[in-house]
């Protein structure tokens, strides 16, 4: 999932009309990775009530309160 997102970001950067710079490219990939991880964390937090209702997911760390 993250690899697909980051590879897409790499392609977006590669076809941009600006000249290629490694420092900007690295910051762009790093920032995209951080934003994707943050969005995933927020999603996991908001899914706790739904995960508690499902037998497959009711033993997850956030649902059981082992991670606060």
PDB file of N, CA, C and O in Angstrom, chain B, residues numbered from 101:
ATOM      1  N   UNK B 101       0.825  -1.184   0.000  1.00  0.00           N
ATOM      2  CA  UNK B 101       0.000   0.000   0.000  1.00  0.00           C
ATOM      3  C   UNK B 101       0.872   1.252   0.000  1.00  0.00           C
ATOM      4  O   UNK B 101       0.697   2.146  -0.828  1.00  0.00           O
ATOM      5  N   UNK B 102       1.815   1.302   0.943  1.00  0.00           N
ATOM      6  CA  UNK B 102       2.688   2.472   0.997  1.00  0.00           C
ATOM      7  C   UNK B 102       3.621   2.524  -0.201  1.00  0.00           C
ATOM      8  O   UNK B 102       3.925   3.598  -0.720  1.00  0.00           O
ATOM      9  N   UNK B 103       4.074   1.347  -0.637  1.00  0.00           N
ATOM     10  CA  UNK B 103       4.982   1.299  -1.777  1.00  0.00           C
ATOM     11  C   UNK B 103       4.293   1.823  -3.030  1.00  0.00           C
ATOM     12  O   UNK B 103       4.913   2.530  -3.824  1.00  0.00           O
ATOM     13  N   UNK B 104       3.038   1.491  -3.215  1.00  0.00           N
ATOM     14  CA  UNK B 104       2.286   1.985  -4.357  1.00  0.00           C
ATOM     15  C   UNK B 104       2.134   3.500  -4.284  1.00  0.00           C
ATOM     16  O   UNK B 104       2.309   4.192  -5.287  1.00  0.00           O
ATOM     17  N   UNK B 105       1.815   4.006  -3.120  1.00  0.00           N
ATOM     18  CA  UNK B 105       1.663   5.443  -2.944  1.00  0.00           C
ATOM     19  C   UNK B 105       2.980   6.169  -3.203  1.00  0.00           C
ATOM     20  O   UNK B 105       3.003   7.187  -3.895  1.00  0.00           O
ATOM     21  N   UNK B 106       4.070   5.650  -2.651  1.00  0.00           N
ATOM     22  CA  UNK B 106       5.362   6.313  -2.828  1.00  0.00           C
ATOM     23  C   UNK B 106       5.862   6.199  -4.262  1.00  0.00           C
ATOM     24  O   UNK B 106       6.499   7.126  -4.763  1.00  0.00           O
ATOM     25  N   UNK B 107       5.586   5.078  -4.935  1.00  0.00           N
ATOM     26  CA  UNK B 107       6.005   4.969  -6.329  1.00  0.00           C
ATOM     27  C   UNK B 107       5.210   5.931  -7.203  1.00  0.00           C
ATOM     28  O   UNK B 107       5.742   6.494  -8.159  1.00  0.00           O
ATOM     29  N   UNK B 108       3.948   6.115  -6.874  1.00  0.00           N
ATOM     30  CA  UNK B 108       3.146   7.092  -7.608  1.00  0.00           C
ATOM     31  C   UNK B 108       3.680   8.500  -7.372  1.00  0.00           C
ATOM     32  O   UNK B 108       3.732   9.307  -8.301  1.00  0.00           O
ATOM     33  N   UNK B 109       4.070   8.797  -6.151  1.00  0.00           N
ATOM     34  CA  UNK B 109       4.640  10.103  -5.840  1.00  0.00           C
ATOM     35  C   UNK B 109       5.939  10.317  -6.610  1.00  0.00           C
ATOM     36  O   UNK B 109       6.205  11.422  -7.083  1.00  0.00           O
ATOM     37  N   UNK B 110       6.756   9.260  -6.739  1.00  0.00           N
ATOM     38  CA  UNK B 110       8.001   9.351  -7.479  1.00  0.00           C
ATOM     39  C   UNK B 110       7.716   9.679  -8.942  1.00  0.00           C
ATOM     40  O   UNK B 110       8.399  10.513  -9.536  1.00  0.00           O
ATOM     41  N   UNK B 111       6.721   9.033  -9.517  1.00  0.00           N
ATOM     42  CA  UNK B 111       6.367   9.309 -10.914  1.00  0.00           C
ATOM     43  C   UNK B 111       5.840  10.731 -11.083  1.00  0.00           C
ATOM     44  O   UNK B 111       6.167  11.400 -12.063  1.00  0.00           O
ATOM     45  N   UNK B 112       5.036  11.193 -10.147  1.00  0.00           N
ATOM     46  CA  UNK B 112       4.553  12.574 -10.204  1.00  0.00           C
ATOM     47  C   UNK B 112       5.703  13.564 -10.179  1.00  0.00           C
ATOM     48  O   UNK B 112       5.706  14.547 -10.920  1.00  0.00           O
ATOM     49  N   UNK B 113       6.675  13.301  -9.324  1.00  0.00           N
ATOM     50  CA  UNK B 113       7.829  14.192  -9.235  1.00  0.00           C
ATOM     51  C   UNK B 113       8.662  14.123 -10.507  1.00  0.00           C
ATOM     52  O   UNK B 113       9.183  15.141 -10.963  1.00  0.00           O
ATOM     53  N   UNK B 114       8.792  12.940 -11.079  1.00  0.00           N
ATOM     54  CA  UNK B 114       9.633  12.756 -12.265  1.00  0.00           C
ATOM     55  C   UNK B 114       9.077  13.474 -13.485  1.00  0.00           C
ATOM     56  O   UNK B 114       9.853  13.946 -14.317  1.00  0.00           O
ATOM     57  N   UNK B 115       7.758  13.571 -13.619  1.00  0.00           N
ATOM     58  CA  UNK B 115       7.173  14.211 -14.797  1.00  0.00           C
ATOM     59  C   UNK B 115       6.915  15.707 -14.590  1.00  0.00           C
ATOM     60  O   UNK B 115       6.409  16.372 -15.495  1.00  0.00           O
ATOM     61  N   UNK B 116       7.246  16.230 -13.441  1.00  0.00           N
ATOM     62  CA  UNK B 116       7.059  17.661 -13.188  1.00  0.00           C
ATOM     63  C   UNK B 116       7.982  18.467 -14.099  1.00  0.00           C
ATOM     64  O   UNK B 116       9.070  18.003 -14.442  1.00  0.00           O
ATOM     65  N   UNK B 117       7.560  19.666 -14.495  1.00  0.00           N
ATOM     66  CA  UNK B 117       8.370  20.460 -15.422  1.00  0.00           C
ATOM     67  C   UNK B 117       9.620  21.085 -14.771  1.00  0.00           C
ATOM     68  O   UNK B 117      10.461  21.640 -15.478  1.00  0.00           O
ATOM     69  N   UNK B 118       9.748  21.004 -13.480  1.00  0.00           N
ATOM     70  CA  UNK B 118      10.906  21.598 -12.791  1.00  0.00           C
ATOM     71  C   UNK B 118      12.109  20.654 -12.903  1.00  0.00           C
ATOM     72  O   UNK B 118      11.931  19.453 -13.109  1.00  0.00           O
ATOM     73  N   UNK B 119      13.324  21.183 -12.770  1.00  0.00           N
ATOM     74  CA  UNK B 119      14.506  20.307 -12.814  1.00  0.00           C
ATOM     75  C   UNK B 119      14.547  19.370 -11.608  1.00  0.00           C
ATOM     76  O   UNK B 119      14.085  19.716 -10.521  1.00  0.00           O
ATOM     77  N   UNK B 120      15.108  18.177 -11.821  1.00  0.00           N
ATOM     78  CA  UNK B 120      15.174  17.162 -10.778  1.00  0.00           C
ATOM     79  C   UNK B 120      16.278  17.506  -9.783  1.00  0.00           C
ATOM     80  O   UNK B 120      17.424  17.737 -10.168  1.00  0.00           O
ATOM     81  N   UNK B 121      15.919  17.538  -8.498  1.00  0.00           N
ATOM     82  CA  UNK B 121      16.890  17.754  -7.428  1.00  0.00           C
ATOM     83  C   UNK B 121      16.688  16.663  -6.390  1.00  0.00           C
ATOM     84  O   UNK B 121      15.569  16.427  -5.934  1.00  0.00           O
ATOM     85  N   UNK B 122      17.776  15.998  -6.018  1.00  0.00           N
ATOM     86  CA  UNK B 122      17.690  14.873  -5.078  1.00  0.00           C
ATOM     87  C   UNK B 122      17.184  15.291  -3.711  1.00  0.00           C
ATOM     88  O   UNK B 122      16.429  14.546  -3.084  1.00  0.00           O
ATOM     89  N   UNK B 123      17.578  16.461  -3.232  1.00  0.00           N
ATOM     90  CA  UNK B 123      17.142  16.883  -1.895  1.00  0.00           C
ATOM     91  C   UNK B 123      15.633  17.121  -1.859  1.00  0.00           C
ATOM     92  O   UNK B 123      14.956  16.708  -0.917  1.00  0.00           O
ATOM     93  N   UNK B 124      15.118  17.776  -2.872  1.00  0.00           N
ATOM     94  CA  UNK B 124      13.676  18.020  -2.943  1.00  0.00           C
ATOM     95  C   UNK B 124      12.916  16.710  -3.117  1.00  0.00           C
ATOM     96  O   UNK B 124      11.862  16.506  -2.516  1.00  0.00           O
ATOM     97  N   UNK B 125      13.464  15.832  -3.943  1.00  0.00           N
ATOM     98  CA  UNK B 125      12.845  14.530  -4.172  1.00  0.00           C
ATOM     99  C   UNK B 125      12.770  13.729  -2.865  1.00  0.00           C
ATOM    100  O   UNK B 125      11.729  13.154  -2.548  1.00  0.00           O
ATOM    101  N   UNK B 126      13.868  13.694  -2.116  1.00  0.00           N
ATOM    102  CA  UNK B 126      13.908  12.942  -0.857  1.00  0.00           C
ATOM    103  C   UNK B 126      12.914  13.522   0.151  1.00  0.00           C
ATOM    104  O   UNK B 126      12.215  12.771   0.830  1.00  0.00           O
ATOM    105  N   UNK B 127      12.848  14.841   0.252  1.00  0.00           N
ATOM    106  CA  UNK B 127      11.895  15.472   1.170  1.00  0.00           C
ATOM    107  C   UNK B 127      10.449  15.206   0.754  1.00  0.00           C
ATOM    108  O   UNK B 127       9.575  15.015   1.599  1.00  0.00           O
ATOM    109  N   UNK B 128      10.215  15.197  -0.529  1.00  0.00           N
ATOM    110  CA  UNK B 128       8.872  14.927  -1.033  1.00  0.00           C
ATOM    111  C   UNK B 128       8.440  13.498  -0.698  1.00  0.00           C
ATOM    112  O   UNK B 128       7.318  13.281  -0.241  1.00  0.00           O
ATOM    113  N   UNK B 129       9.315  12.537  -0.920  1.00  0.00           N
ATOM    114  CA  UNK B 129       8.997  11.142  -0.613  1.00  0.00           C
ATOM    115  C   UNK B 129       8.838  10.948   0.896  1.00  0.00           C
ATOM    116  O   UNK B 129       7.912  10.271   1.342  1.00  0.00           O
ATOM    117  N   UNK B 130       9.739  11.539   1.676  1.00  0.00           N
ATOM    118  CA  UNK B 130       9.673  11.420   3.134  1.00  0.00           C
ATOM    119  C   UNK B 130       8.382  12.041   3.671  1.00  0.00           C
ATOM    120  O   UNK B 130       7.719  11.448   4.523  1.00  0.00           O
ATOM    121  N   UNK B 131       8.025  13.222   3.182  1.00  0.00           N
ATOM    122  CA  UNK B 131       6.795  13.885   3.622  1.00  0.00           C
ATOM    123  C   UNK B 131       5.553  13.103   3.241  1.00  0.00           C
ATOM    124  O   UNK B 131       4.601  13.028   4.017  1.00  0.00           O
ATOM    125  N   UNK B 132       5.556  12.521   2.055  1.00  0.00           N
ATOM    126  CA  UNK B 132       4.423  11.704   1.634  1.00  0.00           C
ATOM    127  C   UNK B 132       4.278  10.470   2.516  1.00  0.00           C
ATOM    128  O   UNK B 132       3.166  10.085   2.877  1.00  0.00           O
ATOM    129  N   UNK B 133       5.395   9.857   2.858  1.00  0.00           N
ATOM    130  CA  UNK B 133       5.359   8.707   3.755  1.00  0.00           C
ATOM    131  C   UNK B 133       4.825   9.067   5.134  1.00  0.00           C
ATOM    132  O   UNK B 133       4.030   8.327   5.712  1.00  0.00           O
ATOM    133  N   UNK B 134       5.267  10.211   5.661  1.00  0.00           N
ATOM    134  CA  UNK B 134       4.785  10.643   6.977  1.00  0.00           C
ATOM    135  C   UNK B 134       3.286  10.956   6.964  1.00  0.00           C
ATOM    136  O   UNK B 134       2.562  10.580   7.886  1.00  0.00           O
ATOM    137  N   UNK B 135       2.830  11.638   5.926  1.00  0.00           N
ATOM    138  CA  UNK B 135       1.400  11.953   5.838  1.00  0.00           C
ATOM    139  C   UNK B 135       0.556  10.697   5.688  1.00  0.00           C
ATOM    140  O   UNK B 135      -0.528  10.602   6.264  1.00  0.00           O
ATOM    141  N   UNK B 136       1.041   9.742   4.924  1.00  0.00           N
ATOM    142  CA  UNK B 136       0.320   8.492   4.766  1.00  0.00           C
ATOM    143  C   UNK B 136       0.250   7.724   6.088  1.00  0.00           C
ATOM    144  O   UNK B 136      -0.793   7.164   6.427  1.00  0.00           O
ATOM    145  N   UNK B 137       1.345   7.697   6.824  1.00  0.00           N
ATOM    146  CA  UNK B 137       1.355   7.024   8.130  1.00  0.00           C
ATOM    147  C   UNK B 137       0.423   7.722   9.120  1.00  0.00           C
ATOM    148  O   UNK B 137      -0.263   7.063   9.900  1.00  0.00           O
ATOM    149  N   UNK B 138       0.399   9.048   9.087  1.00  0.00           N
ATOM    150  CA  UNK B 138      -0.494   9.799   9.982  1.00  0.00           C
ATOM    151  C   UNK B 138      -1.957   9.517   9.649  1.00  0.00           C
ATOM    152  O   UNK B 138      -2.774   9.331  10.550  1.00  0.00           O
ATOM    153  N   UNK B 139      -2.286   9.485   8.371  1.00  0.00           N
ATOM    154  CA  UNK B 139      -3.668   9.198   7.969  1.00  0.00           C
ATOM    155  C   UNK B 139      -4.070   7.786   8.395  1.00  0.00           C
ATOM    156  O   UNK B 139      -5.202   7.565   8.826  1.00  0.00           O
ATOM    157  N   UNK B 140      -3.154   6.840   8.277  1.00  0.00           N
ATOM    158  CA  UNK B 140      -3.441   5.474   8.699  1.00  0.00           C
ATOM    159  C   UNK B 140      -3.653   5.402  10.209  1.00  0.00           C
ATOM    160  O   UNK B 140      -4.536   4.679  10.669  1.00  0.00           O
ATOM    161  N   UNK B 141      -2.867   6.130  10.980  1.00  0.00           N
ATOM    162  CA  UNK B 141      -3.022   6.146  12.440  1.00  0.00           C
ATOM    163  C   UNK B 141      -4.366   6.726  12.849  1.00  0.00           C
ATOM    164  O   UNK B 141      -5.037   6.190  13.731  1.00  0.00           O
ATOM    165  N   UNK B 142      -4.755   7.812  12.213  1.00  0.00           N
ATOM    166  CA  UNK B 142      -6.052   8.430  12.515  1.00  0.00           C
ATOM    167  C   UNK B 142      -7.190   7.476  12.158  1.00  0.00           C
ATOM    168  O   UNK B 142      -8.168   7.366  12.897  1.00  0.00           O
ATOM    169  N   UNK B 143      -7.059   6.792  11.034  1.00  0.00           N
ATOM    170  CA  UNK B 143      -8.067   5.819  10.623  1.00  0.00           C
ATOM    171  C   UNK B 143      -8.191   4.687  11.634  1.00  0.00           C
ATOM    172  O   UNK B 143      -9.304   4.288  11.974  1.00  0.00           O
ATOM    173  N   UNK B 144      -7.085   4.172  12.112  1.00  0.00           N
ATOM    174  CA  UNK B 144      -7.120   3.090  13.104  1.00  0.00           C
ATOM    175  C   UNK B 144      -7.810   3.550  14.389  1.00  0.00           C
ATOM    176  O   UNK B 144      -8.563   2.788  14.996  1.00  0.00           O
ATOM    177  N   UNK B 145      -7.556   4.785  14.803  1.00  0.00           N
ATOM    178  CA  UNK B 145      -8.179   5.332  16.015  1.00  0.00           C
ATOM    179  C   UNK B 145      -9.694   5.421  15.859  1.00  0.00           C
ATOM    180  O   UNK B 145     -10.436   5.087  16.782  1.00  0.00           O
ATOM    181  N   UNK B 146     -10.155   5.873  14.688  1.00  0.00           N
ATOM    182  CA  UNK B 146     -11.592   6.032  14.482  1.00  0.00           C
ATOM    183  C   UNK B 146     -12.323   4.714  14.236  1.00  0.00           C
ATOM    184  O   UNK B 146     -13.549   4.666  14.328  1.00  0.00           O
ATOM    185  N   UNK B 147     -11.597   3.654  13.929  1.00  0.00           N
ATOM    186  CA  UNK B 147     -12.230   2.363  13.695  1.00  0.00           C
ATOM    187  C   UNK B 147     -12.397   1.517  14.956  1.00  0.00           C
ATOM    188  O   UNK B 147     -12.962   0.426  14.885  1.00  0.00           O
ATOM    189  N   UNK B 148     -11.923   1.989  16.100  1.00  0.00           N
ATOM    190  CA  UNK B 148     -11.978   1.198  17.337  1.00  0.00           C
ATOM    191  C   UNK B 148     -13.398   0.755  17.675  1.00  0.00           C
ATOM    192  O   UNK B 148     -13.581  -0.423  17.981  1.00  0.00           O
ATOM    193  N   UNK B 149     -14.411   1.611  17.643  1.00  0.00           N
ATOM    194  CA  UNK B 149     -15.765   1.137  17.995  1.00  0.00           C
ATOM    195  C   UNK B 149     -16.278   0.041  17.051  1.00  0.00           C
ATOM    196  O   UNK B 149     -16.987  -0.868  17.483  1.00  0.00           O
ATOM    197  N   UNK B 150     -15.926   0.128  15.781  1.00  0.00           N
ATOM    198  CA  UNK B 150     -16.360  -0.875  14.813  1.00  0.00           C
ATOM    199  C   UNK B 150     -15.573  -2.177  14.978  1.00  0.00           C
ATOM    200  O   UNK B 150     -16.126  -3.270  14.851  1.00  0.00           O
ATOM    201  N   UNK B 151     -14.270  -2.044  15.264  1.00  0.00           N
ATOM    202  CA  UNK B 151     -13.442  -3.232  15.482  1.00  0.00           C
ATOM    203  C   UNK B 151     -13.882  -4.004  16.723  1.00  0.00           C
ATOM    204  O   UNK B 151     -13.758  -5.227  16.767  1.00  0.00           O
ATOM    205  N   UNK B 152     -14.388  -3.307  17.717  1.00  0.00           N
ATOM    206  CA  UNK B 152     -14.834  -3.969  18.944  1.00  0.00           C
ATOM    207  C   UNK B 152     -16.061  -4.851  18.704  1.00  0.00           C
ATOM    208  O   UNK B 152     -16.308  -5.781  19.473  1.00  0.00           O
ATOM    209  N   UNK B 153     -16.812  -4.581  17.674  1.00  0.00           N
ATOM    210  CA  UNK B 153     -18.031  -5.332  17.391  1.00  0.00           C
ATOM    211  C   UNK B 153     -17.779  -6.590  16.553  1.00  0.00           C
ATOM    212  O   UNK B 153     -18.622  -7.486  16.518  1.00  0.00           O
ATOM    213  N   UNK B 154     -16.647  -6.662  15.891  1.00  0.00           N
ATOM    214  CA  UNK B 154     -16.373  -7.788  14.991  1.00  0.00           C
ATOM    215  C   UNK B 154     -15.510  -8.832  15.683  1.00  0.00           C
ATOM    216  O   UNK B 154     -14.525  -8.490  16.339  1.00  0.00           O
ATOM    217  N   UNK B 155     -15.872 -10.094  15.542  1.00  0.00           N
ATOM    218  CA  UNK B 155     -15.112 -11.154  16.201  1.00  0.00           C
ATOM    219  C   UNK B 155     -13.682 -11.245  15.659  1.00  0.00           C
ATOM    220  O   UNK B 155     -12.772 -11.614  16.401  1.00  0.00           O
ATOM    221  N   UNK B 156     -13.472 -10.921  14.400  1.00  0.00           N
ATOM    222  CA  UNK B 156     -12.150 -11.000  13.797  1.00  0.00           C
ATOM    223  C   UNK B 156     -11.207  -9.918  14.325  1.00  0.00           C
ATOM    224  O   UNK B 156      -9.994 -10.125  14.374  1.00  0.00           O
ATOM    225  N   UNK B 157     -11.754  -8.766  14.720  1.00  0.00           N
ATOM    226  CA  UNK B 157     -10.915  -7.624  15.098  1.00  0.00           C
ATOM    227  C   UNK B 157     -11.052  -7.200  16.552  1.00  0.00           C
ATOM    228  O   UNK B 157     -10.417  -6.228  16.958  1.00  0.00           O
ATOM    229  N   UNK B 158     -11.857  -7.891  17.350  1.00  0.00           N
ATOM    230  CA  UNK B 158     -12.095  -7.430  18.715  1.00  0.00           C
ATOM    231  C   UNK B 158     -10.904  -7.627  19.646  1.00  0.00           C
ATOM    232  O   UNK B 158     -10.918  -7.120  20.768  1.00  0.00           O
ATOM    233  N   UNK B 159      -9.884  -8.345  19.214  1.00  0.00           N
ATOM    234  CA  UNK B 159      -8.691  -8.558  20.051  1.00  0.00           C
ATOM    235  C   UNK B 159      -7.517  -7.680  19.631  1.00  0.00           C
ATOM    236  O   UNK B 159      -6.388  -7.925  20.055  1.00  0.00           O
ATOM    237  N   UNK B 160      -7.756  -6.685  18.825  1.00  0.00           N
ATOM    238  CA  UNK B 160      -6.675  -5.790  18.400  1.00  0.00           C
ATOM    239  C   UNK B 160      -6.211  -4.934  19.569  1.00  0.00           C
ATOM    240  O   UNK B 160      -6.926  -4.753  20.554  1.00  0.00           O
ATOM    241  N   UNK B 161      -5.014  -4.420  19.439  1.00  0.00           N
ATOM    242  CA  UNK B 161      -4.359  -3.707  20.539  1.00  0.00           C
ATOM    243  C   UNK B 161      -5.157  -2.490  20.988  1.00  0.00           C
ATOM    244  O   UNK B 161      -5.355  -2.295  22.187  1.00  0.00           O
ATOM    245  N   UNK B 162      -5.612  -1.680  20.065  1.00  0.00           N
ATOM    246  CA  UNK B 162      -6.359  -0.476  20.440  1.00  0.00           C
ATOM    247  C   UNK B 162      -7.712  -0.816  21.045  1.00  0.00           C
ATOM    248  O   UNK B 162      -8.155  -0.152  21.982  1.00  0.00           O
ATOM    249  N   UNK B 163      -8.364  -1.827  20.527  1.00  0.00           N
ATOM    250  CA  UNK B 163      -9.678  -2.219  21.040  1.00  0.00           C
ATOM    251  C   UNK B 163      -9.577  -2.727  22.474  1.00  0.00           C
ATOM    252  O   UNK B 163     -10.420  -2.399  23.310  1.00  0.00           O
ATOM    253  N   UNK B 164      -8.549  -3.526  22.762  1.00  0.00           N
ATOM    254  CA  UNK B 164      -8.369  -4.100  24.110  1.00  0.00           C
ATOM    255  C   UNK B 164      -7.789  -3.102  25.105  1.00  0.00           C
ATOM    256  O   UNK B 164      -7.777  -3.376  26.305  1.00  0.00           O
ATOM    257  N   UNK B 165      -7.317  -1.967  24.644  1.00  0.00           N
ATOM    258  CA  UNK B 165      -6.764  -0.959  25.526  1.00  0.00           C
ATOM    259  C   UNK B 165      -5.309  -1.210  25.912  1.00  0.00           C
ATOM    260  O   UNK B 165      -4.818  -0.616  26.873  1.00  0.00           O
ATOM    261  N   UNK B 166      -4.616  -2.075  25.185  1.00  0.00           N
ATOM    262  CA  UNK B 166      -3.204  -2.345  25.481  1.00  0.00           C
ATOM    263  C   UNK B 166      -2.281  -1.258  24.943  1.00  0.00           C
ATOM    264  O   UNK B 166      -1.103  -1.210  25.298  1.00  0.00           O
ATOM    265  N   UNK B 167      -2.804  -0.401  24.102  1.00  0.00           N
ATOM    266  CA  UNK B 167      -2.047   0.734  23.556  1.00  0.00           C
ATOM    267  C   UNK B 167      -2.910   1.980  23.717  1.00  0.00           C
ATOM    268  O   UNK B 167      -4.039   2.033  23.230  1.00  0.00           O
ATOM    269  N   UNK B 168      -2.376   2.964  24.394  1.00  0.00           N
ATOM    270  CA  UNK B 168      -3.149   4.176  24.630  1.00  0.00           C
ATOM    271  C   UNK B 168      -2.494   5.371  24.011  1.00  0.00           C
ATOM    272  O   UNK B 168      -3.014   6.482  24.113  1.00  0.00           O
TER     273      UNK B 168
END
